[in-house]
């Protein structure tokens, strides 16, 4: 099949999933064309079956905000015609689904039918899509997609509740490529911490929703019991606030801010525990990425996280904002080497159901159905 994938090219979950999906599909013989404003961060090398097409947005003084949706729609039409694309798969409802629908209508005027699949990832529905300014456009885009998918049952329920849509939504969870992890290079943890120190990790975009200060508060409590280092991976609006907290609470020397990184697998390979106290997670891909490296996860009992983390097995689920509970559960995992080792093995075992080979086939089946419509 010849497929266009439209996504954000960033470190966020939707961009990572879309990119990994395209990479995997190209290896299975499908011709994949990414259309976005920058080459996705996880694409290192293009191949005869893997292509990237940049969206250029002309700058005019007339516009206070440059019309990316129009440029994206036009670029989709151009690529579809040039490469005889059979299917359009858009990730994240805003603005991609709306722009994709416009490209569909432009192509129909030229007698070209292009089925469209929209994958919902989370904040495109729960935070942005449900806003009165955007709600109608998102409802319209979902209604006019041939198929709609959501990355968790929690997100499916949120979509129906917030947008009042009666469109069938297929739940296809996020996935992990186990072969990549098994073959990845293991880095010596002593480049970050001493041999006997525990390494705790947090990865996010440092938005308020991620509650990064809670990470630091939990870490501060754990530090009273163990010799630990905290690695904070990512960037965003709460980063400066987090750094200030470290200084005022005398944990500055124990916390490392790495910024955005393409070496997440290497960092997780020597991590002992992963903290994710988010206020909302529609799936929690970073939790899954931690678990595949045998890293137990202590996280919020919210959104799709209970579908990923099995309480008391691969980690623990705690109420949002419950710093004491998260600290206690973290300490209970780390305090005994046998308990820690058991949780590590169970974390890896529990993520096998999200293996890319088991999940992506569901997208392929949906593609085949869409093309036949």
LONUBA-378040 format. One record per residue (C-alpha): residue number from 1; residue in three letters; x, y negated, z negated. Coordinates in pm, 1 decimal, always signed. Each point is the difference from the previous one (the first is absolute). Example, Ala and Ser with C-alpha at 12.3 -4.5 7.8 and 13.67 -1.06 7.14 Angstrom:
SITE  seq  type        c1        c2        c3
SITE    1   ALA   +1230.0    +450.0    -780.0
SITE    2   SER    +137.0    -344.0     +66.0
! end
This chain:
SITE  seq  type        c1        c2        c3
SITE    1   UNK      +0.0      +0.0      +0.0
SITE    2   UNK    +101.0    -362.0     +58.6
SITE    3   UNK     -73.2    -196.5    -315.7
SITE    4   UNK     +37.2    -362.9    -106.4
SITE    5   UNK     +57.6     -56.8    -373.4
SITE    6   UNK     -59.8    -348.9    -139.4
SITE    7   UNK    +131.1     -64.1    -350.8
SITE    8   UNK    +194.6    -234.2    -224.0
SITE    9   UNK    +374.1     +64.2     +47.3
SITE   10   UNK     +87.9     -56.1    -365.2
SITE   11   UNK     +93.2    +204.7    -307.4
SITE   12   UNK    -363.4     +20.0    -115.5
SITE   13   UNK    -185.3    +330.3     -16.7
SITE   14   UNK    -212.9     -49.2    +311.9
SITE   15   UNK    +303.5     -85.5    +211.7
SITE   16   UNK    +201.7    +292.4    -133.8
SITE   17   UNK    -281.1    +250.8     +60.0
SITE   18   UNK     -72.1    -129.9    +350.9
SITE   19   UNK    +368.8      +9.4     +90.9
SITE   20   UNK     +59.0    +350.0    -137.3
SITE   21   UNK    -314.3    +118.7    +179.5
SITE   22   UNK    +124.9    -136.9    +332.2
SITE   23   UNK    +347.2    +147.9     -47.4
SITE   24   UNK    -143.7    +341.8     -78.9
SITE   25   UNK    -247.4      -7.1    +290.6
SITE   26   UNK    +276.6     -93.4    +245.0
SITE   27   UNK    +202.5    +300.9    -116.0
SITE   28   UNK    -303.4    +217.1     +74.5
SITE   29   UNK      -3.7    -124.1    +359.6
SITE   30   UNK    -247.5    -287.4     -14.8
SITE   31   UNK     +92.7    -333.0    +160.7
SITE   32   UNK     -18.2    -267.7    -269.7
SITE   33   UNK      -2.2    -377.0     +53.3
SITE   34   UNK     +27.7    -228.2    -304.2
SITE   35   UNK    -136.0    -351.0     +46.3
SITE   36   UNK     +82.6    -253.1    -271.2
SITE   37   UNK    +191.8    -323.7     -60.0
SITE   38   UNK    +326.0    +171.5    -101.2
SITE   39   UNK    +153.8    +345.1     +33.7
SITE   40   UNK    -125.4    +210.3    -295.5
SITE   41   UNK    +264.3     +34.3    -271.6
SITE   42   UNK      +2.4    +380.8      +6.2
SITE   43   UNK     +60.3     +27.0    +373.5
SITE   44   UNK    +373.2     +20.5     +60.7
SITE   45   UNK     +17.1    +139.9    +352.8
SITE   46   UNK    -243.1     -15.8    +290.6
SITE   47   UNK     -37.3    +299.2    +232.5
SITE   48   UNK    -176.7     +81.1    +330.4
SITE   49   UNK    -308.2     +87.8    -208.2
SITE   50   UNK     +32.1    -277.2    -258.2
SITE   51   UNK     -40.7    -363.1    +105.8
SITE   52   UNK     -25.8    -339.9    -168.2
SITE   53   UNK    -170.2    -303.3    +154.9
SITE   54   UNK     +36.5    -333.9    -173.8
SITE   55   UNK    -287.6    -244.8     -30.8
SITE   56   UNK    +113.1    -353.8     +82.3
SITE   57   UNK    -216.4    -281.0    -133.6
SITE   58   UNK     +50.2    -328.2    +187.6
SITE   59   UNK     +25.7    -303.9    -224.9
SITE   60   UNK    -226.2    -295.9     +67.9
SITE   61   UNK     -27.4    -313.9    -212.8
SITE   62   UNK    -375.6     +10.4     +54.9
SITE   63   UNK     -31.1    +304.3    -228.4
SITE   64   UNK     +51.1     -28.9    -373.4
SITE   65   UNK     +21.0    +384.0      -5.6
SITE   66   UNK    +127.3    +177.2    +310.4
SITE   67   UNK    -257.4    +245.9    +148.4
SITE   68   UNK    +172.6    +336.0     -56.6
SITE   69   UNK    -321.5    +196.5     +64.1
SITE   70   UNK     -30.1    -142.7    +352.5
SITE   71   UNK    +362.6     +75.4     +80.0
SITE   72   UNK     -36.9    +353.1    -140.2
SITE   73   UNK    -317.2     +68.2    +200.9
SITE   74   UNK    +163.8    -116.3    +322.0
SITE   75   UNK    +311.8    +208.3     -67.3
SITE   76   UNK    -210.8    +311.0     -63.2
SITE   77   UNK    -180.1     -48.0    +332.6
SITE   78   UNK    +332.4     -43.7    +180.6
SITE   79   UNK    +156.0    +315.1    -149.5
SITE   80   UNK    -312.0    +213.7     +46.1
SITE   81   UNK     -15.3     -82.5    +371.5
SITE   82   UNK    +372.9     +31.5     +59.3
SITE   83   UNK     +44.7    +335.9    -176.1
SITE   84   UNK    -346.7    +151.2     +55.3
SITE   85   UNK     -66.4     +29.6    -372.6
SITE   86   UNK    -272.9    +244.7    -106.1
SITE   87   UNK     -60.5    -101.1    -361.1
SITE   88   UNK     +36.7    -295.7    -235.4
SITE   89   UNK     +75.7     +63.6    -369.8
SITE   90   UNK      -0.3    -308.3    -222.6
SITE   91   UNK    +118.6      -7.5    -359.1
SITE   92   UNK    -137.2    -259.7    -241.4
SITE   93   UNK    -331.7    -159.7     +86.2
SITE   94   UNK    +116.1    -363.0      -0.6
SITE   95   UNK     +84.5    -122.3    +256.1
SITE   96   UNK     +77.6    +314.8    +193.9
SITE   97   UNK    -344.0    +159.7     +31.8
SITE   98   UNK    -159.3    -327.7    +105.5
SITE   99   UNK    +272.7     -70.5    +257.1
SITE  100   UNK     -21.8    +356.8    +127.9
SITE  101   UNK    -373.8     -29.4     +56.2
SITE  102   UNK     +55.4    -313.1    +208.3
SITE  103   UNK    +254.6    +186.3    +212.0
SITE  104   UNK    -250.4    +284.9     +45.3
SITE  105   UNK    -259.4    -243.3    +135.6
SITE  106   UNK    +250.5    -164.7    +233.6
SITE  107   UNK     +96.8    +341.0    +136.2
SITE  108   UNK    -365.2    +100.0     +44.5
SITE  109   UNK     -44.6    -299.7    +230.2
SITE  110   UNK    +261.4    +165.3    +222.4
SITE  111   UNK    -166.0    +341.4     -18.9
SITE  112   UNK    +247.3    +145.4    -251.8
SITE  113   UNK    -137.3    +185.5    -302.2
SITE  114   UNK    +230.2     +15.6    -303.6
SITE  115   UNK    -111.8    +184.8    -314.3
SITE  116   UNK    +105.4    -162.0    -326.3
SITE  117   UNK     +75.6    +151.3    -341.2
SITE  118   UNK     +30.7    -226.2    -303.7
SITE  119   UNK    +185.4    +115.1    -311.0
SITE  120   UNK     -78.3    -184.4    -322.2
SITE  121   UNK    +284.4     -21.3    -250.2
SITE  122   UNK    -128.0    -191.8    -299.7
SITE  123   UNK     +30.5    -372.4     -51.9
SITE  124   UNK    -132.6     -52.7    +353.1
SITE  125   UNK    -330.9    +106.3    -157.4
SITE  126   UNK     +18.5     -45.1    -376.5
SITE  127   UNK    +177.0    -337.8      -8.9
SITE  128   UNK     -23.2    -170.3    +338.2
SITE  129   UNK    -269.3    +179.0    +195.2
SITE  130   UNK    -269.0     -48.3    -262.0
SITE  131   UNK     +60.3    -378.2     -16.1
SITE  132   UNK    -301.0    -194.7    +134.5
SITE  133   UNK    +221.2    -167.8    +263.5
SITE  134   UNK    +100.1    +334.4    +154.5
SITE  135   UNK    -267.5    +248.5     -99.7
SITE  136   UNK    -216.3     -32.0    +313.6
SITE  137   UNK    +300.1     +37.8    +230.5
SITE  138   UNK    +122.7    +311.1    -182.2
SITE  139   UNK    -349.5    +153.1      -3.5
SITE  140   UNK     -27.0     -66.9    +373.3
SITE  141   UNK    +341.5    +153.0     +74.0
SITE  142   UNK     -76.9    +314.6    -198.4
SITE  143   UNK    -339.3     +37.3    +165.0
SITE  144   UNK    +153.5     -25.7    +346.7
SITE  145   UNK    +283.4    +248.8     -55.7
SITE  146   UNK     -55.0    +345.8    +145.8
SITE  147   UNK    +135.0    +148.1    -322.6
SITE  148   UNK    +100.2    -145.9    -336.1
SITE  149   UNK    +236.9    +161.3    -249.9
SITE  150   UNK     +92.7     -86.6    -358.8
SITE  151   UNK    +309.1    +115.3    -188.8
SITE  152   UNK    -191.0    +117.0    -309.2
SITE  153   UNK    -345.6     +89.8    -124.4
SITE  154   UNK     +24.6    -298.3    -233.3
SITE  155   UNK     +49.8    -237.7    +293.0
SITE  156   UNK    -287.5    +159.2    +191.2
SITE  157   UNK    -232.5     -65.2    -295.4
SITE  158   UNK    +128.9    -357.1     -35.1
SITE  159   UNK     -58.4     -66.5    +370.4
SITE  160   UNK    -359.1    +122.1     -12.7
SITE  161   UNK     -64.9    -194.3    -321.1
SITE  162   UNK    +167.5    -329.3     +94.0
SITE  163   UNK     -90.7     -17.8    +367.7
SITE  164   UNK    -330.4    +187.7      -1.0
SITE  165   UNK     +90.8    +194.7    +313.9
SITE  166   UNK    -175.9    +314.6    +114.1
SITE  167   UNK    +276.9    +101.4    +241.2
SITE  168   UNK    +137.6    +349.6     -77.5
SITE  169   UNK    +347.7     -29.7    -152.6
SITE  170   UNK    +248.6    +285.4     +30.0
SITE  171   UNK    +239.0     +35.6    -294.6
SITE  172   UNK    +351.2     +81.4    +121.3
SITE  173   UNK    +249.2     -50.2    -283.7
SITE  174   UNK    +346.2    -144.4     +35.5
SITE  175   UNK    +278.9    +250.4     +49.8
SITE  176   UNK    +365.1     +73.1     -59.4
SITE  177   UNK    +259.1    +158.5    +229.1
SITE  178   UNK    +147.4    +271.1    -221.4
SITE  179   UNK    +266.4     +88.4    +257.3
SITE  180   UNK    +144.0    -351.0     -19.7
SITE  181   UNK     +27.0     +22.5    -376.5
SITE  182   UNK    +156.4    +345.0      -0.5
SITE  183   UNK    +262.1    -113.7    +251.7
SITE  184   UNK     +58.0    -346.5    -147.6
SITE  185   UNK    +333.9     -98.9    -147.1
SITE  186   UNK     +18.5     +18.7    -378.1
SITE  187   UNK    +173.1    -300.1    -154.6
SITE  188   UNK    +196.3     +21.2    -323.2
SITE  189   UNK    -200.6    -186.6    -266.1
SITE  190   UNK    +322.6    -130.8    -155.1
SITE  191   UNK      +6.2    -275.9    +261.9
SITE  192   UNK    -296.7    -146.9    -190.4
SITE  193   UNK     +13.1    +140.5    -352.2
SITE  194   UNK    +232.0    +191.8    -228.5
SITE  195   UNK     -13.3    +379.3      -2.3
SITE  196   UNK    -212.6     +27.2    -315.1
SITE  197   UNK    -242.0    -282.6     +75.8
SITE  198   UNK    -354.2     +57.5    +118.3
SITE  199   UNK     -96.9    -188.7    +317.9
SITE  200   UNK    -355.4    -132.0     +19.4
SITE  201   UNK    -124.4    -141.4    +329.6
SITE  202   UNK    -280.3    -226.9    +119.9
SITE  203   UNK     -70.2     -82.0    +367.1
SITE  204   UNK    -257.3    -254.6    +117.6
SITE  205   UNK     -60.8    -328.5    +179.0
SITE  206   UNK      +2.9    -185.8    -334.8
SITE  207   UNK    -349.0    -141.8     +40.1
SITE  208   UNK    -209.3     -70.1    -314.7
SITE  209   UNK    -202.4    +313.4     +78.5
SITE  210   UNK    +311.4    +212.6     -66.2
SITE  211   UNK     +38.4    -129.4    -359.6
SITE  212   UNK    +379.8      -6.5      +9.9
SITE  213   UNK     +17.1    -163.1    -343.4
SITE  214   UNK    -171.9    +312.5    -135.6
SITE  215   UNK    +286.4    +202.9    +149.8
SITE  216   UNK    +247.1    -207.9    -198.6
SITE  217   UNK    -203.1     +20.1    -320.4
SITE  218   UNK     -20.8    +379.1     +27.5
SITE  219   UNK    +370.6     +19.1     +74.7
SITE  220   UNK     +80.0    -216.2    -301.9
SITE  221   UNK    -179.5    +251.5    -224.4
SITE  222   UNK    +171.1    +299.7    +163.2
SITE  223   UNK    +336.0    -170.6     -46.0
SITE  224   UNK     -47.0      +7.6    -376.9
SITE  225   UNK     +14.4    +382.0     +20.1
SITE  226   UNK    +247.0     +72.8    +281.4
SITE  227   UNK    +297.4    -137.5    +189.6
SITE  228   UNK    -174.5    -100.1    +325.3
SITE  229   UNK     +36.6    -206.4    +315.2
SITE  230   UNK    -293.2    -142.0    +198.1
SITE  231   UNK     +15.6     -43.2    +377.5
SITE  232   UNK    -251.5    -244.6    +144.7
SITE  233   UNK     -31.5     +44.2    +377.1
SITE  234   UNK    -193.4    -251.3    +208.8
SITE  235   UNK     -70.1    -367.6     +31.3
SITE  236   UNK    -292.3    -234.7     -44.5
SITE  237   UNK    -160.8    -284.6    -195.5
SITE  238   UNK     +43.6    +156.5    -345.3
SITE  239   UNK    +372.7     +67.8     +33.3
SITE  240   UNK    +118.8    -329.1    -148.6
SITE  241   UNK    -240.6     +40.4    -291.7
SITE  242   UNK    +134.5    +351.8     -56.5
SITE  243   UNK    +360.5    -122.7      -3.6
SITE  244   UNK     -89.4    -266.7    -254.6
SITE  245   UNK    -163.0    +263.2    -220.2
SITE  246   UNK    +319.5    +206.7      +7.6
SITE  247   UNK    +208.1    -296.3    -112.5
SITE  248   UNK    -231.2    -112.1    -279.9
SITE  249   UNK     -42.0    +357.1    -129.0
SITE  250   UNK    +369.0     +89.0      +5.3
SITE  251   UNK     -30.1    +285.4    +251.9
SITE  252   UNK    +170.3    -179.1    +287.9
SITE  253   UNK    +306.4    +227.8      -2.0
SITE  254   UNK    -216.2    +313.4     +12.1
SITE  255   UNK    -214.3    -100.6    +299.0
SITE  256   UNK    +117.0      -1.0    +362.2
SITE  257   UNK    -199.9    -188.5    +265.6
SITE  258   UNK     +87.7    +146.7    +339.2
SITE  259   UNK    -247.0    -184.0    +224.9
SITE  260   UNK    -147.9    +177.8    +301.9
SITE  261   UNK    +197.7    +308.0     +94.2
SITE  262   UNK     +18.5    +262.7    +273.4
SITE  263   UNK    +165.7    +235.0    -250.5
SITE  264   UNK    -306.6     +87.8    -206.7
SITE  265   UNK     +64.8    +373.7     +37.8
SITE  266   UNK    +355.6     -38.5    -128.5
SITE  267   UNK    -117.8    -204.6    -299.2
SITE  268   UNK    -271.7    +248.6     -89.2
SITE  269   UNK    +241.1    +292.6     +34.8
SITE  270   UNK    +167.8     -97.3    -329.6
SITE  271   UNK    -303.6    -147.0    -179.6
SITE  272   UNK    -134.0    +168.4    -313.9
SITE  273   UNK    -338.5    -170.8     -28.1
SITE  274   UNK    -221.9    -223.3    +215.4
SITE  275   UNK    -226.6    -272.8    -142.2
SITE  276   UNK    -303.7    -130.7    +190.1
SITE  277   UNK    -235.5    -200.9    -225.1
SITE  278   UNK    -198.3    -153.6    +287.5
SITE  279   UNK    -338.4    -156.0     -50.4
SITE  280   UNK    -114.3    +169.0    +320.8
SITE  281   UNK    +148.3    +255.8    +239.1
SITE  282   UNK    -210.5    +139.2    +282.7
SITE  283   UNK    +242.4    +292.0     +30.8
SITE  284   UNK    +339.7     -66.5    -157.2
SITE  285   UNK    +244.9    +108.6    +269.1
SITE  286   UNK    +302.9     -96.5    -211.6
SITE  287   UNK    -117.7    +240.8    -269.1
SITE  288   UNK      -4.2    +278.7    +257.3
SITE  289   UNK    +344.7    -102.7    +124.9
SITE  290   UNK    +129.2     +23.9    -356.8
SITE  291   UNK    -158.9    +337.9     -64.0
SITE  292   UNK    +152.5    +157.3    +308.8
SITE  293   UNK    +339.3     -75.4    -152.6
SITE  294   UNK    -105.9    +173.4    -320.1
SITE  295   UNK     -61.0    -325.5    -185.9
SITE  296   UNK    -289.9      +7.7    -251.6
SITE  297   UNK    -238.9    -295.8     +28.9
SITE  298   UNK    -162.6    -196.5    -280.2
SITE  299   UNK    -265.9    -221.1    +154.4
SITE  300   UNK    -338.7    -164.9     -33.7
SITE  301   UNK    -313.8    +210.5     +12.2
SITE  302   UNK    -148.6    -201.6    +283.4
SITE  303   UNK    -103.8     +21.5    +366.0
SITE  304   UNK    +154.7    +288.9    +190.1
SITE  305   UNK    +280.2     +70.4    -249.9
SITE  306   UNK    -193.4    +284.2    -172.8
SITE  307   UNK     -15.7    +165.1    +343.6
SITE  308   UNK    +381.2      -6.7     +17.0
SITE  309   UNK    +127.8     +35.1    -357.3
SITE  310   UNK    -129.8    +293.4    -203.1
SITE  311   UNK     -27.4    -108.7    -362.2
SITE  312   UNK    +225.7    +202.8    -229.1
SITE  313   UNK    +153.0    +187.6    +293.1
SITE  314   UNK    +182.1    -227.7    +244.8
SITE  315   UNK     -14.0    -294.0    -238.7
SITE  316   UNK    -258.0    -190.5    -201.3
SITE  317   UNK    -295.4    -227.6     +72.8
SITE  318   UNK     -58.3    -286.5    -244.4
SITE  319   UNK    -259.8    -277.7     -23.6
SITE  320   UNK     +92.7    -315.7    +190.2
SITE  321   UNK    +195.1    -234.6    -225.0
SITE  322   UNK     +54.1    +256.0    -277.1
SITE  323   UNK    +370.2     -66.6     -58.4
SITE  324   UNK     +20.6    +212.7    -315.1
SITE  325   UNK    -152.7    +305.7    +167.3
SITE  326   UNK    +232.5     -26.5    +300.4
SITE  327   UNK    +302.0     -33.4    -225.9
SITE  328   UNK    -107.5    +295.6    -217.4
SITE  329   UNK     -60.4    +224.5    +303.2
SITE  330   UNK    +333.0    -101.3    +153.4
SITE  331   UNK    +183.7     +79.2    -323.3
SITE  332   UNK    -179.8    +335.2     -29.4
SITE  333   UNK    +136.4    +101.8    +343.2
SITE  334   UNK    +356.9    -117.9     -61.8
SITE  335   UNK     +48.5    +108.5    -360.7
SITE  336   UNK     +60.3    +369.9     +71.9
SITE  337   UNK    +216.9    +128.0    +290.5
SITE  338   UNK    -223.9    +306.6     +48.1
SITE  339   UNK    -318.2    -208.7     +14.5
SITE  340   UNK    +165.0    -245.5    +237.4
SITE  341   UNK    +118.9    +277.0    +228.5
SITE  342   UNK    -345.0    +160.2      +2.5
SITE  343   UNK    -166.0    -326.9     +98.3
SITE  344   UNK    +257.8     -53.1    +275.6
SITE  345   UNK     -70.7    +341.1    +153.3
SITE  346   UNK    -374.6     -47.2     -31.8
SITE  347   UNK     +18.1    -343.6    +160.9
SITE  348   UNK    +167.6    +150.8    +306.0
SITE  349   UNK    -240.4    +294.7     +14.9
SITE  350   UNK    -309.4    -219.5     -20.0
SITE  351   UNK    +101.7    -213.8    +296.4
SITE  352   UNK     +16.8    +296.8    +240.1
SITE  353   UNK    -369.7     -35.2     +80.1
SITE  354   UNK     +85.9    -338.8    +155.0
SITE  355   UNK    +259.5    +146.0    +237.0
SITE  356   UNK      -6.9    -181.8    +333.5
SITE  357   UNK     -49.8    +329.0    +188.0
SITE  358   UNK    -327.5     +58.4    -185.1
SITE  359   UNK    -134.8    -355.8     +23.4
SITE  360   UNK     +83.4    -134.2    +347.9
SITE  361   UNK    -185.9    +283.9    +172.8
SITE  362   UNK    -319.3    -167.0    -129.2
SITE  363   UNK     +88.3    -316.5    +192.6
SITE  364   UNK     +71.9    +204.4    +313.6
SITE  365   UNK    -342.0    +166.3     -23.4
SITE  366   UNK    -162.8    -341.0     -35.3
SITE  367   UNK    +196.3    -133.7    +298.9
SITE  368   UNK    -120.3    +291.9    +214.5
SITE  369   UNK    -361.4     -65.9    -101.4
SITE  370   UNK     +31.6    -371.5     +69.8
SITE  371   UNK    +142.6     +50.2    +348.5
SITE  372   UNK    -283.4    +237.1     +89.6
SITE  373   UNK    -271.5    -250.0     -99.6
! end
